[in-house]
Amino acid sequence: MTTIPAAVVARADAPEDDALAAGSKGTAPKVARRVRLVAAGRAEDVAALDSTLRELLGRIGVTTVVETASPEQAHAPAASSGDFAAVGVDLASGGAMIVVADGGGAEQMRRTLPASADRAASIEETAHVVQAAIEALTELREASDAGALPPVVAVAPVPVAPVAVVPVVTVAPPSKDPPVDLLKEPPPTPPRYGFDVVGALDMTIDGERSGVVIGGEAGMVVRRARDTSWMSPSLWIVGDYHAPFRAIHDDVLVDVTMVSARILPTVALAKGDSWLVEGGAGAGFDVVLADPGTTQNVAADLLPSRTDVDPILTAMVAAHTAIASSADLFIAARLDVDLGTERYQATSNGSTVTVFDPWTFRPELLVGFSLGLLGAPDYPAKKATP
């Protein structure tokens, strides 16, 4: 706390009490200040912080101008012409990052408050930290202004004996607000990428005689942190195993088993704090194992068992709903385009019959879950919600 002495020379005929009164009038008056607040976060959080700060700063003669901005702008606030100070507050991460700079742009404080289950209490605490910092800057400015004023000296008309000068010291009452840590190190940079594992049950129809084929899918998803980009790009790398099925034509059959792999980039089509809709297109391959046979002892020329590898193009739309900050359930629809469709035929009674003819366009439905293992959470806003 800076103290401001005020030196006063009294008139020859003034009593000592008048000298003290004159000294009190020498203190610098408080002047109105304007502070620019640059805030990032949900609209309701910014509005609550604005309302609380206007009330707290108004008590010390400070007006507030509030601007909603991106987290990057909140981490480096800049004052405009006529601003006493600039304050940046980032509420997007659930807690609060507070940066205070003076009117010249020099950073005076950087502080991080952890996320709290009580959002209203967290915003109230943020407002009190900002108030304490602005009050400290205001007192320093007023002390500087008071020290720059020339001393006021009253000259007596006739020589008189000197009168003792009593310095007047202004002591502010102790603040109830938490101390402002101007030297605290900035927090570590949050992760920009995340890694998830996925598992799903899938259902597909491979052809006219296949019926609905049940399978399972597993894999991983590498994604950009979803609070740093609206597009939220992801890369799915997954594999499928389809249960064997039997296609029958007359007395000839073929048992088919299929294993698939896909690489599928996606981007967000729409998203919220606890949900996401994404879509994308990619490619992969199917490994198809076919084992021909007959339902009974008939004359038929059967080819030996065969294995085919078919190139596949695929497209997907998936809808996710969060169950935790790094876990969700999803339902997805895919369409596979088989670029190497092979027919499975046999010769029976001197004629060739097609036992199984896979579709070129094959629909697929998946229901599954994803679980974040490393890096940024899938739903940062839900992390701060109890």
MARMAR-694413 format. One record per residue (C-alpha): x, y, z; residue number from 0; residue in one letter. Coordinates in nm, 4 decimals, padded with zeros to 6 digits. Example, Ala and Ser with C-alpha at 12.3 -4.5 7.8 and 13.67 -1.06 7.14 Angstrom:
MARMAR-694413
<<01.2300,-00.4500,00.7800>,0,A>;
<<01.3670,-00.1060,00.7140>,1,S>;
This chain:
MARMAR-694413
<<00.0000,00.0000,00.0000>,0,M>;
<<00.1388,00.3423,-00.1016>,1,T>;
<<00.1028,00.6294,00.1477>,2,T>;
<<00.0812,00.9883,00.0347>,3,I>;
<<00.2316,01.2614,00.2624>,4,P>;
<<00.0859,01.6076,00.2231>,5,A>;
<<00.3048,01.9011,00.3356>,6,A>;
<<00.1273,02.2203,00.4284>,7,V>;
<<00.2623,02.5558,00.5626>,8,V>;
<<-00.0042,02.7325,00.7694>,9,A>;
<<-00.0693,03.1020,00.8083>,10,R>;
<<00.0917,03.2763,01.1017>,11,A>;
<<-00.2369,03.3395,01.2757>,12,D>;
<<-00.3906,02.9904,01.2060>,13,A>;
<<-00.4189,02.7455,01.4944>,14,P>;
<<-00.2675,02.3977,01.4709>,15,E>;
<<-00.6121,02.2385,01.4028>,16,D>;
<<-00.6512,02.4580,01.0944>,17,D>;
<<-00.3145,02.3345,00.9681>,18,A>;
<<-00.4334,01.9779,01.0002>,19,L>;
<<-00.7533,02.0591,00.8122>,20,A>;
<<-00.5568,02.2273,00.5360>,21,A>;
<<-00.3319,01.9231,00.5105>,22,G>;
<<-00.6346,01.6966,00.4665>,23,S>;
<<-00.7536,01.9083,00.1748>,24,K>;
<<-00.4219,01.8468,-00.0013>,25,G>;
<<-00.4911,01.4780,-00.0797>,26,T>;
<<-00.5645,01.3954,-00.4418>,27,A>;
<<-00.9329,01.3421,-00.5197>,28,P>;
<<-01.0521,01.0164,-00.6668>,29,K>;
<<-01.1311,01.0303,-01.0385>,30,V>;
<<-01.3577,00.8101,-01.2472>,31,A>;
<<-01.1848,00.5256,-01.4342>,32,R>;
<<-01.3009,00.3150,-01.7281>,33,R>;
<<-01.1996,-00.0518,-01.7608>,34,V>;
<<-01.2421,-00.2620,-02.0753>,35,R>;
<<-01.3372,-00.6290,-02.0090>,36,L>;
<<-01.2701,-00.8798,-02.2905>,37,V>;
<<-01.4506,-01.2057,-02.2016>,38,A>;
<<-01.4704,-01.5472,-02.3699>,39,A>;
<<-01.7162,-01.8230,-02.2786>,40,G>;
<<-02.0853,-01.9021,-02.2777>,41,R>;
<<-02.3148,-01.6025,-02.3120>,42,A>;
<<-02.4843,-01.6620,-01.9773>,43,E>;
<<-02.1482,-01.6811,-01.7959>,44,D>;
<<-02.0237,-01.3574,-01.9572>,45,V>;
<<-02.3516,-01.1817,-01.8675>,46,A>;
<<-02.3267,-01.2948,-01.5032>,47,A>;
<<-01.9651,-01.1746,-01.4800>,48,L>;
<<-02.0607,-00.8391,-01.6385>,49,D>;
<<-02.3427,-00.7825,-01.3885>,50,S>;
<<-02.1276,-00.8698,-01.0857>,51,T>;
<<-01.8305,-00.6562,-01.1982>,52,L>;
<<-02.0445,-00.3511,-01.2696>,53,R>;
<<-02.1723,-00.3627,-00.9111>,54,E>;
<<-01.8286,-00.4241,-00.7502>,55,L>;
<<-01.6309,-00.1720,-00.9599>,56,L>;
<<-01.9047,00.0885,-00.9383>,57,G>;
<<-01.8372,00.1113,-00.5635>,58,R>;
<<-01.4875,00.2498,-00.6351>,59,I>;
<<-01.5940,00.4825,-00.9166>,60,G>;
<<-01.4917,00.2528,-01.2041>,61,V>;
<<-01.7108,00.2011,-01.5107>,62,T>;
<<-01.6958,-00.1161,-01.7214>,63,T>;
<<-01.7108,-00.1754,-02.0982>,64,V>;
<<-01.7676,-00.5445,-02.1809>,65,V>;
<<-01.6744,-00.7154,-02.5092>,66,E>;
<<-01.7301,-01.0826,-02.5985>,67,T>;
<<-01.4290,-01.2277,-02.7827>,68,A>;
<<-01.2359,-01.5473,-02.8565>,69,S>;
<<-01.0144,-01.7184,-02.5927>,70,P>;
<<-00.7033,-01.5953,-02.7800>,71,E>;
<<-00.8180,-01.2308,-02.7489>,72,Q>;
<<-00.9072,-01.2813,-02.3803>,73,A>;
<<-00.5516,-01.4065,-02.3114>,74,H>;
<<-00.4026,-01.0817,-02.4487>,75,A>;
<<-00.6435,-00.7929,-02.3689>,76,P>;
<<-00.5707,-00.4495,-02.5143>,77,A>;
<<-00.6986,-00.1155,-02.3841>,78,A>;
<<-00.8602,00.1385,-02.6158>,79,S>;
<<-00.8168,00.5161,-02.6054>,80,S>;
<<-00.9494,00.6490,-02.2744>,81,G>;
<<-00.9355,00.3108,-02.0950>,82,D>;
<<-00.7633,00.3002,-01.7580>,83,F>;
<<-00.6987,-00.0767,-01.7861>,84,A>;
<<-00.7917,-00.3842,-01.9899>,85,A>;
<<-00.9000,-00.7162,-01.8371>,86,V>;
<<-00.9218,-01.0472,-02.0242>,87,G>;
<<-01.1277,-01.3337,-01.8759>,88,V>;
<<-01.1497,-01.6781,-02.0438>,89,D>;
<<-01.4439,-01.8769,-01.9047>,90,L>;
<<-01.4564,-02.1306,-02.1902>,91,A>;
<<-01.2502,-02.3984,-02.0110>,92,S>;
<<-01.4865,-02.4313,-01.7126>,93,G>;
<<-01.2597,-02.2404,-01.4717>,94,G>;
<<-01.1268,-01.8906,-01.5374>,95,A>;
<<-00.8063,-01.7431,-01.6851>,96,M>;
<<-00.7681,-01.3767,-01.5766>,97,I>;
<<-00.5221,-01.1312,-01.7398>,98,V>;
<<-00.4972,-00.7649,-01.6298>,99,V>;
<<-00.3070,-00.5016,-01.8322>,100,A>;
<<-00.2731,-00.1285,-01.7653>,101,D>;
<<-00.3751,00.1445,-02.0084>,102,G>;
<<-00.0342,00.1281,-02.1776>,103,G>;
<<-00.0711,-00.2453,-02.2548>,104,G>;
<<00.1787,-00.3714,-01.9918>,105,A>;
<<00.0566,-00.6964,-01.8312>,106,E>;
<<00.0115,-00.6569,-01.4544>,107,Q>;
<<-00.1432,-00.9900,-01.3556>,108,M>;
<<-00.2140,-01.3372,-01.4941>,109,R>;
<<-00.4038,-01.5844,-01.2774>,110,R>;
<<-00.5926,-01.9117,-01.3266>,111,T>;
<<-00.8901,-02.0215,-01.1140>,112,L>;
<<-00.9806,-02.3934,-01.1197>,113,P>;
<<-01.3163,-02.5234,-01.2413>,114,A>;
<<-01.5884,-02.5469,-00.9772>,115,S>;
<<-01.9103,-02.7466,-00.9557>,116,A>;
<<-02.0871,-02.4255,-00.8443>,117,D>;
<<-02.0648,-02.2104,-01.1580>,118,R>;
<<-02.2230,-01.9032,-00.9926>,119,A>;
<<-01.9701,-01.9136,-00.7073>,120,A>;
<<-01.6833,-01.9508,-00.9561>,121,S>;
<<-01.7958,-01.6414,-01.1499>,122,I>;
<<-01.8380,-01.4463,-00.8210>,123,E>;
<<-01.4804,-01.5407,-00.7215>,124,E>;
<<-01.3538,-01.4306,-01.0651>,125,T>;
<<-01.5255,-01.0924,-01.0271>,126,A>;
<<-01.3680,-01.0359,-00.6832>,127,H>;
<<-01.0191,-01.1153,-00.8175>,128,V>;
<<-01.0686,-00.8623,-01.0989>,129,V>;
<<-01.2015,-00.6031,-00.8494>,130,Q>;
<<-00.8966,-00.6468,-00.6247>,131,A>;
<<-00.6580,-00.6029,-00.9192>,132,A>;
<<-00.8359,-00.2911,-01.0512>,133,I>;
<<-00.8553,-00.1416,-00.7005>,134,E>;
<<-00.4789,-00.1931,-00.6588>,135,A>;
<<-00.4099,-00.0263,-00.9955>,136,L>;
<<-00.6465,00.2615,-00.9067>,137,T>;
<<-00.4692,00.3271,-00.5767>,138,E>;
<<-00.1287,00.3256,-00.7467>,139,L>;
<<-00.2546,00.5673,-01.0114>,140,R>;
<<-00.4057,00.8022,-00.7539>,141,E>;
<<-00.0842,00.7930,-00.5500>,142,A>;
<<00.1149,00.8775,-00.8635>,143,S>;
<<-00.1209,01.1615,-00.9509>,144,D>;
<<-00.1017,01.3033,-00.5979>,145,A>;
<<00.2792,01.2923,-00.5950>,146,G>;
<<00.2947,01.4898,-00.9211>,147,A>;
<<00.1058,01.7912,-00.7802>,148,L>;
<<00.3215,02.0881,-00.6670>,149,P>;
<<00.3124,02.1610,-00.2902>,150,P>;
<<00.0760,02.4365,-00.1823>,151,V>;
<<00.2546,02.7042,00.0298>,152,V>;
<<00.0820,02.9993,00.1963>,153,A>;
<<00.3157,03.3008,00.2470>,154,V>;
<<00.2552,03.5151,00.5556>,155,A>;
<<00.2534,03.8967,00.5024>,156,P>;
<<00.4986,03.9547,00.7911>,157,V>;
<<00.7829,03.7464,00.9298>,158,P>;
<<00.6603,03.5025,01.1941>,159,V>;
<<00.7978,03.2142,01.3865>,160,A>;
<<00.7818,02.8836,01.1919>,161,P>;
<<00.4887,02.6578,01.2674>,162,V>;
<<00.5405,02.2844,01.2952>,163,A>;
<<00.4193,02.0890,00.9917>,164,V>;
<<00.2196,01.7730,01.0544>,165,V>;
<<00.2203,01.5220,00.7676>,166,P>;
<<-00.1150,01.3646,00.6903>,167,V>;
<<-00.1002,00.9959,00.6017>,168,V>;
<<-00.3974,00.8252,00.4400>,169,T>;
<<-00.4257,00.4567,00.5304>,170,V>;
<<-00.6818,00.2476,00.3481>,171,A>;
<<-00.8690,-00.0224,00.5454>,172,P>;
<<-00.7546,-00.3806,00.4802>,173,P>;
<<-00.9263,-00.5395,00.1811>,174,S>;
<<-01.1403,-00.8479,00.2299>,175,K>;
<<-01.0706,-00.9642,-00.1251>,176,D>;
<<-00.8091,-01.2361,-00.1929>,177,P>;
<<-00.4586,-01.1034,-00.2727>,178,P>;
<<-00.3703,-01.0523,-00.6376>,179,V>;
<<-00.0776,-01.2699,-00.7453>,180,D>;
<<00.1037,-01.0608,-01.0076>,181,L>;
<<00.3981,-01.3010,-01.0380>,182,L>;
<<00.2199,-01.6345,-01.0794>,183,K>;
<<00.3417,-01.8475,-01.3693>,184,E>;
<<00.0956,-01.8966,-01.6580>,185,P>;
<<-00.0764,-02.2380,-01.6701>,186,P>;
<<00.0475,-02.5098,-01.9057>,187,P>;
<<-00.0929,-02.5099,-02.2583>,188,T>;
<<-00.3971,-02.7435,-02.2788>,189,P>;
<<-00.3686,-03.0434,-02.5159>,190,P>;
<<-00.4787,-02.9770,-02.8741>,191,R>;
<<-00.5506,-03.3375,-02.9722>,192,Y>;
<<-00.7312,-03.6376,-02.8225>,193,G>;
<<-00.7287,-04.0149,-02.8691>,194,F>;
<<-01.0429,-04.2320,-02.8333>,195,D>;
<<-01.1215,-04.6010,-02.8630>,196,V>;
<<-01.4520,-04.7064,-03.0221>,197,V>;
<<-01.6606,-05.0226,-03.0222>,198,G>;
<<-01.9888,-05.0914,-03.1972>,199,A>;
<<-02.2421,-05.3514,-03.3058>,200,L>;
<<-02.3088,-05.3302,-03.6799>,201,D>;
<<-02.5774,-05.4661,-03.9100>,202,M>;
<<-02.5453,-05.4827,-04.2872>,203,T>;
<<-02.6992,-05.6475,-04.5936>,204,I>;
<<-02.4381,-05.7809,-04.8374>,205,D>;
<<-02.6723,-05.9088,-05.1051>,206,G>;
<<-03.0145,-06.0447,-05.1951>,207,E>;
<<-02.9524,-06.3876,-05.0371>,208,R>;
<<-02.7440,-06.2772,-04.7394>,209,S>;
<<-03.0179,-06.1443,-04.5135>,210,G>;
<<-02.9164,-05.9100,-04.2308>,211,V>;
<<-02.5581,-05.9846,-04.1294>,212,V>;
<<-02.4520,-05.9028,-03.7709>,213,I>;
<<-02.0961,-05.8025,-03.6896>,214,G>;
<<-01.8741,-05.6136,-03.4499>,215,G>;
<<-01.6484,-05.3116,-03.4998>,216,E>;
<<-01.3519,-05.1834,-03.2993>,217,A>;
<<-01.0858,-04.9214,-03.3595>,218,G>;
<<-00.9571,-04.5798,-03.2627>,219,M>;
<<-01.0305,-04.2137,-03.3356>,220,V>;
<<-00.7686,-03.9374,-03.3440>,221,V>;
<<-00.9304,-03.5931,-03.3163>,222,R>;
<<-00.8594,-03.2234,-03.2770>,223,R>;
<<-00.9619,-03.0686,-02.9438>,224,A>;
<<-01.3283,-02.9807,-02.9947>,225,R>;
<<-01.3086,-02.6425,-02.8186>,226,D>;
<<-01.0358,-02.5099,-03.0550>,227,T>;
<<-01.2103,-02.5534,-03.3914>,228,S>;
<<-01.5720,-02.5443,-03.5053>,229,W>;
<<-01.5050,-02.8180,-03.7661>,230,M>;
<<-01.3616,-03.0551,-03.4997>,231,S>;
<<-01.1880,-03.2865,-03.7517>,232,P>;
<<-01.1424,-03.6544,-03.6599>,233,S>;
<<-00.9847,-03.9615,-03.8199>,234,L>;
<<-01.1535,-04.3006,-03.7691>,235,W>;
<<-00.9387,-04.6149,-03.8120>,236,I>;
<<-01.1629,-04.9199,-03.7578>,237,V>;
<<-01.2003,-05.2890,-03.8412>,238,G>;
<<-01.5134,-05.5074,-03.8708>,239,D>;
<<-01.5805,-05.8785,-03.8395>,240,Y>;
<<-01.9074,-06.0021,-03.9946>,241,H>;
<<-02.0621,-06.3253,-03.8752>,242,A>;
<<-02.0600,-06.6018,-04.1442>,243,P>;
<<-02.3775,-06.6371,-04.3486>,244,F>;
<<-02.4986,-06.8935,-04.6047>,245,R>;
<<-02.6416,-06.8095,-04.9477>,246,A>;
<<-02.8398,-07.0912,-05.1136>,247,I>;
<<-02.9629,-07.1288,-05.4729>,248,H>;
<<-03.1503,-07.4530,-05.5468>,249,D>;
<<-02.9218,-07.7251,-05.4080>,250,D>;
<<-02.5979,-07.5228,-05.4256>,251,V>;
<<-02.4752,-07.3031,-05.1399>,252,L>;
<<-02.1836,-07.0830,-05.0456>,253,V>;
<<-02.0732,-06.9980,-04.6894>,254,D>;
<<-01.9367,-06.6405,-04.6743>,255,V>;
<<-01.7239,-06.4788,-04.4031>,256,T>;
<<-01.6162,-06.1145,-04.4332>,257,M>;
<<-01.3531,-05.9039,-04.2536>,258,V>;
<<-01.3323,-05.5280,-04.3261>,259,S>;
<<-01.1049,-05.2297,-04.2545>,260,A>;
<<-01.1798,-04.8592,-04.2994>,261,R>;
<<-00.9995,-04.5222,-04.2714>,262,I>;
<<-01.2577,-04.2446,-04.2462>,263,L>;
<<-01.1889,-03.8678,-04.1953>,264,P>;
<<-01.4851,-03.6701,-04.0569>,265,T>;
<<-01.5776,-03.3127,-03.9621>,266,V>;
<<-01.8482,-03.1750,-03.7337>,267,A>;
<<-02.1765,-03.0947,-03.9074>,268,L>;
<<-02.3324,-02.9582,-03.5859>,269,A>;
<<-02.2377,-02.9703,-03.2174>,270,K>;
<<-02.3244,-02.8536,-02.8673>,271,G>;
<<-02.1822,-02.8830,-02.5162>,272,D>;
<<-02.2890,-03.2491,-02.4857>,273,S>;
<<-02.3648,-03.3693,-02.8404>,274,W>;
<<-02.2073,-03.3917,-03.1845>,275,L>;
<<-02.3151,-03.4772,-03.5382>,276,V>;
<<-02.0285,-03.5566,-03.7756>,277,E>;
<<-01.9919,-03.6811,-04.1295>,278,G>;
<<-01.7195,-03.7842,-04.3684>,279,G>;
<<-01.6003,-04.0145,-04.6468>,280,A>;
<<-01.3103,-04.2554,-04.6716>,281,G>;
<<-01.1897,-04.5872,-04.8102>,282,A>;
<<-01.0848,-04.9380,-04.7102>,283,G>;
<<-01.1161,-05.2994,-04.8172>,284,F>;
<<-01.3167,-05.6177,-04.7559>,285,D>;
<<-01.1596,-05.9623,-04.7292>,286,V>;
<<-01.4245,-06.2143,-04.8398>,287,V>;
<<-01.3818,-06.5896,-04.7750>,288,L>;
<<-01.6235,-06.8112,-04.9762>,289,A>;
<<-01.6648,-07.1886,-04.9280>,290,D>;
<<-01.9053,-07.3519,-05.1795>,291,P>;
<<-02.1061,-07.6682,-05.1108>,292,G>;
<<-02.4389,-07.8431,-05.1703>,293,T>;
<<-02.7435,-07.9053,-04.9573>,294,T>;
<<-02.7608,-08.2686,-05.0741>,295,Q>;
<<-02.5815,-08.5135,-05.2968>,296,N>;
<<-02.6388,-08.3668,-05.6460>,297,V>;
<<-02.4301,-08.3454,-05.9611>,298,A>;
<<-02.2583,-08.0085,-05.9450>,299,A>;
<<-01.9143,-07.8790,-06.0363>,300,D>;
<<-01.8018,-07.6749,-05.7377>,301,L>;
<<-01.5100,-07.4368,-05.7417>,302,L>;
<<-01.2626,-07.4619,-05.4532>,303,P>;
<<-01.2813,-07.2236,-05.1597>,304,S>;
<<-01.1645,-06.8752,-05.2516>,305,R>;
<<-01.0560,-06.5502,-05.0869>,306,T>;
<<-01.1147,-06.2119,-05.2512>,307,D>;
<<-00.9962,-05.8647,-05.1467>,308,V>;
<<-01.2337,-05.5917,-05.2675>,309,D>;
<<-01.1498,-05.2148,-05.2547>,310,P>;
<<-01.4249,-05.0120,-05.0858>,311,I>;
<<-01.5326,-04.6480,-05.0814>,312,L>;
<<-01.7448,-04.5497,-04.7804>,313,T>;
<<-01.9429,-04.2533,-04.6422>,314,A>;
<<-02.0761,-04.2065,-04.2876>,315,M>;
<<-02.2949,-03.9817,-04.0742>,316,V>;
<<-02.2801,-04.0320,-03.6954>,317,A>;
<<-02.4706,-03.8715,-03.4053>,318,A>;
<<-02.3113,-03.8699,-03.0559>,319,H>;
<<-02.4521,-03.7905,-02.7119>,320,T>;
<<-02.2191,-03.7464,-02.4145>,321,A>;
<<-02.2405,-03.9568,-02.0982>,322,I>;
<<-01.9201,-03.8012,-01.9527>,323,A>;
<<-01.6609,-03.5430,-02.0569>,324,S>;
<<-01.4641,-03.8131,-02.2472>,325,S>;
<<-01.7270,-04.0792,-02.3239>,326,A>;
<<-02.0335,-04.0927,-02.5452>,327,D>;
<<-02.2824,-04.3199,-02.7192>,328,L>;
<<-02.3348,-04.2956,-03.0948>,329,F>;
<<-02.5456,-04.4256,-03.3796>,330,I>;
<<-02.4057,-04.4159,-03.7328>,331,A>;
<<-02.5223,-04.4907,-04.0856>,332,A>;
<<-02.2740,-04.5928,-04.3552>,333,R>;
<<-02.2914,-04.6686,-04.7238>,334,L>;
<<-02.0173,-04.8884,-04.8747>,335,D>;
<<-01.9441,-04.8917,-05.2479>,336,V>;
<<-01.7765,-05.2197,-05.3551>,337,D>;
<<-01.5387,-05.1504,-05.6445>,338,L>;
<<-01.4452,-05.5163,-05.6949>,339,G>;
<<-01.7716,-05.7119,-05.6615>,340,T>;
<<-01.7249,-06.0839,-05.7357>,341,E>;
<<-02.0050,-06.3270,-05.8196>,342,R>;
<<-02.0092,-06.6763,-05.6733>,343,Y>;
<<-02.1305,-06.9278,-05.9338>,344,Q>;
<<-02.1527,-07.3069,-05.9775>,345,A>;
<<-02.2354,-07.5463,-06.2619>,346,T>;
<<-02.5303,-07.7712,-06.1911>,347,S>;
<<-02.6877,-08.0135,-06.4439>,348,N>;
<<-02.4902,-07.8568,-06.7257>,349,G>;
<<-02.5950,-07.4958,-06.6514>,350,S>;
<<-02.4235,-07.2143,-06.4615>,351,T>;
<<-02.6119,-07.0646,-06.1683>,352,V>;
<<-02.5242,-06.7595,-05.9574>,353,T>;
<<-02.5351,-06.8676,-05.5964>,354,V>;
<<-02.4477,-06.5297,-05.4421>,355,F>;
<<-02.4152,-06.1904,-05.6100>,356,D>;
<<-02.3018,-05.9191,-05.3607>,357,P>;
<<-02.4530,-05.5731,-05.3950>,358,W>;
<<-02.2295,-05.2930,-05.5175>,359,T>;
<<-02.3962,-05.0458,-05.2759>,360,F>;
<<-02.4298,-05.1918,-04.9268>,361,R>;
<<-02.5965,-05.0074,-04.6315>,362,P>;
<<-02.4696,-05.0477,-04.2751>,363,E>;
<<-02.6049,-04.9387,-03.9355>,364,L>;
<<-02.3844,-04.9105,-03.6243>,365,L>;
<<-02.4664,-04.8552,-03.2566>,366,V>;
<<-02.1708,-04.8117,-03.0234>,367,G>;
<<-01.9637,-04.6031,-02.7835>,368,F>;
<<-01.6397,-04.4062,-02.7772>,369,S>;
<<-01.4094,-04.3544,-02.4792>,370,L>;
<<-01.1379,-04.0874,-02.4559>,371,G>;
<<-00.8049,-04.2250,-02.3309>,372,L>;
<<-00.5519,-03.9465,-02.3911>,373,L>;
<<-00.5359,-03.5721,-02.4558>,374,G>;
<<-00.8183,-03.3210,-02.4740>,375,A>;
<<-01.1644,-03.4246,-02.3457>,376,P>;
<<-01.4384,-03.4866,-02.6029>,377,D>;
<<-01.6822,-03.2459,-02.4331>,378,Y>;
<<-01.4880,-02.9766,-02.2358>,379,P>;
<<-01.7997,-02.7932,-02.1170>,380,A>;
<<-01.9426,-03.1115,-01.9622>,381,K>;
<<-01.6200,-03.1576,-01.7621>,382,K>;
<<-01.7101,-02.8536,-01.5499>,383,A>;
<<-02.0730,-02.9655,-01.5019>,384,T>;
<<-02.1512,-03.1872,-01.1979>,385,P>;
